[in-house]
């Protein structure tokens, strides 16, 4: 699978089209800013495969998992800025 590079400004302009290309044409896109890689858009199947490869990198009692659990629990109470000014969000 060939990966194509795209500048972040162009990616913002054509985001919806790019998502379609990634989802349906299975295209991989590297998003850059001033030539520096910033993010990668990949089909869901690729991302799931890569996550499975990471299994076993950390011990089950690694502090990383506590940190992630705390972040997730705090997000449950988070009110996005766009909704924080509303009387009944």
N, C-alpha and C positions, 0 to 999 in steps of 0.2 A: 504494500500500500504506500503510495507516494504522499509525502507531506508537503503542503504548500505553505509558504510564509505570507503573512499579510500584516500591514501596518495597522496599529490600533485605531487610528482615525478612520481608515477605510472599513475596518471591521465594525466600528460603531455605525457607520452609514448603512451598511448592508447586513446587519446582524441577523435579521430574519431569514434572508436568503442563505446566509452562511450556515445557519442552524439546519435548514433544509438540505443543503449539500452534505453536511456531516451525517445527518440522520438517515437520509435516503440513498445518497450516492456513496456513503461510507468514506467520505473524504476526511483527511486529517489536516488540521490547520494550526500553524504556529503563529501566535499573535505577538508582534514585536513593537517595541517603542524605541525609536531612534536606533534601530538595528539590534537592540538587546531583546532576547526572548523574555516574554512576560507571562504567557499562558498558552495552553494548548487545548483546542477543541477536538475531541475524538468521539467516535460513535460510542453509545452506551455499552455495547458489548465489549469494546476494547477496554473501557474504564473498569468494568466489572472484573475482567480477566486480570488486569494489573493489580487491583485490590486483593484478589485472591493470592497473587504472588507474594504480597507483603506479609502474609500470615507467617508467624514464627520469628519475626525480627525482634520482637520484644518479649520479655518474660511476662506471664500473666499478672504478676504483682508490680509491674513497672508503674512509677508515679504518673506517667503519661495518661494512663487510663482514668485515674482519679481526676486529673486536670480536665480531660474531655468530659467526664461525667458532670463536673461542676459547671462547665460552660453550657452544656445542654440543659441542665436544670435551671440555670439563670436565664436562658433564652426563653423558657416557658413563660416567664413573667415580664418579658421585654415588650414594650409598646413602641412600635416604629415611630420615628419622628413625624412622619406624614399623618399618623393617627393621633399623636399625643395632644394636639390642640382641639380635637373633637370632644364634645360633651359626652356622647355615648358611643365609644368606639366598639 
